[in-house]
Amino acid sequence: MSRRRKKMPDFGENDINGGRNRKNMAVFLALVLVISGIGAASAYWLIEGGGGGSVESTESKETGWAVIDVPLTRKHNVIGELFVTTTCPYCVEAEEDLAAIESSRSDFYFVTFIADADQDAYIRYTEISKQQGTPDTEFDGGRAGELGAVDPSAYIDDIEYCRNLDVPEVIVGGNAYPTDSGISFSIRVSVGSGTFSGHIRAFVIEKTSRYLNVENEPIPNAFVGYALNDDFSVSASNDYVRSGTWNGDVVNPNNMAIVVAVYDENGYGVQAYRIDIL
């Protein structure tokens, strides 16, 4: 079941495909994006920089590893995935609105994917977005979504819609801390009963991004790489626990976090949790 609002994007081709500040970065890939609904194709540049990285020594641990905190609540937290570009004027409003909503709720986390600044962000955009432009906001893997700049009440309606759906009882916890080689993390997923199979994504974010939007402001909760991006299965008798070190570009560990999102086999979100870097 999904609820997606079909809206015409209130932006133009130049907003999504314009140039960007290339200071301290090199162009490494040019892709062509055909913009649905606009009927034009243009060069879509991806800019190197801002993290990426890889994970070293990721491994399983025994059930109930004591150093991993699990949230006391078993409520369904909603994951929002916002897709933007650095030259999109309408993206600024979406960034600000979602940041304000996140700060006012305890059941919602969001990640901003800057499609013209990070290759993995662009790949995620092609996986989940309708690819009609930016800003594009997807809630719980596309159960609900908003294309273009919309009234904040529309985001809240979508969050409430996802929040109130009957989803499997999945519990996520973890911790993370900086090391000389990057950010070390431990993540645990539990289920209340039975067996759950799906996909886990642990998005490494900068709370206040090194990337600037068209208003010359830092983009909030900007994705810089994956700590985990795996299919998995977990049963009530044996927790899923993973640990490793993400060795991407860490400018300021206090400005970073890992947002863990669990999706079912259809790609819909069932749980989300944010791990701040200690």
PEHUJO-V192656 format. One record per pair of residues at least 6 apart in sequence whose ideal C-beta (glycine too) atoms are under 6 Angstrom apart, sorted by the first residue. I is the first residue (numbers start at 1). J is the second residue. If there is no record, write none. Layout:
I/J
I/J
This chain:
2/143
3/144
3/161
4/145
5/146
7/147
7/148
9/132
9/133
9/147
9/148
10/148
11/90
11/133
13/38
13/40
15/88
16/85
16/88
16/133
16/134
17/42
17/44
18/87
20/86
20/87
20/116
25/47
25/48
25/49
26/48
27/45
28/48
29/46
30/43
30/45
31/44
32/41
33/44
34/41
36/131
36/132
37/132
46/119
46/122
47/117
50/117
50/118
50/210
50/224
51/224
51/225
51/248
51/249
52/225
52/248
53/225
53/246
53/247
53/248
55/244
55/246
56/245
56/247
57/244
58/242
58/244
61/241
61/243
63/238
63/239
65/241
68/173
68/174
68/186
68/188
69/173
70/171
70/173
71/173
74/169
74/171
75/107
76/163
76/167
77/107
77/272
78/108
78/139
78/140
78/159
78/162
78/163
79/109
79/261
79/269
79/272
80/110
80/139
81/111
81/138
82/94
82/98
82/110
82/112
82/137
83/113
83/115
83/125
83/129
83/134
83/136
84/91
84/112
84/114
84/134
84/135
85/115
85/116
85/134
86/116
87/214
88/134
89/214
90/135
90/149
91/134
91/135
92/213
92/215
93/149
94/135
94/149
95/219
95/220
97/152
98/110
99/220
101/155
102/108
102/110
107/163
108/159
109/259
109/272
109/274
110/221
111/203
111/205
111/221
111/223
111/259
112/219
112/221
112/222
113/121
113/124
113/125
113/223
114/121
114/211
114/222
115/121
115/122
115/125
117/211
121/223
128/138
128/142
129/136
132/147
136/147
137/146
138/145
139/158
139/162
140/162
140/268
140/269
141/263
141/267
141/268
141/269
143/162
143/268
144/158
144/161
144/162
146/154
167/270
168/196
168/270
169/192
170/191
170/262
170/270
170/271
171/190
172/189
172/260
172/271
172/273
173/188
174/186
174/187
174/275
175/186
176/183
176/185
176/258
176/275
176/277
177/184
177/278
178/253
181/245
181/247
182/245
182/246
182/247
183/246
184/245
185/227
185/258
186/243
187/242
187/260
188/239
188/241
189/234
189/240
190/239
191/234
191/236
193/236
195/235
196/234
197/233
197/265
198/263
198/264
198/265
199/231
199/263
200/228
200/230
200/232
200/262
201/229
201/261
202/227
202/228
202/258
202/260
203/223
203/259
204/224
204/225
204/227
204/246
204/258
205/221
205/223
205/257
205/259
206/222
206/224
206/255
206/256
207/255
208/218
208/255
209/218
209/219
209/222
211/219
211/222
213/219
224/248
225/248
227/246
227/258
228/242
232/240
234/240
253/277
256/277
257/274
257/276
258/275
259/274
260/273
261/269
261/272
262/270
262/271
263/269
264/270
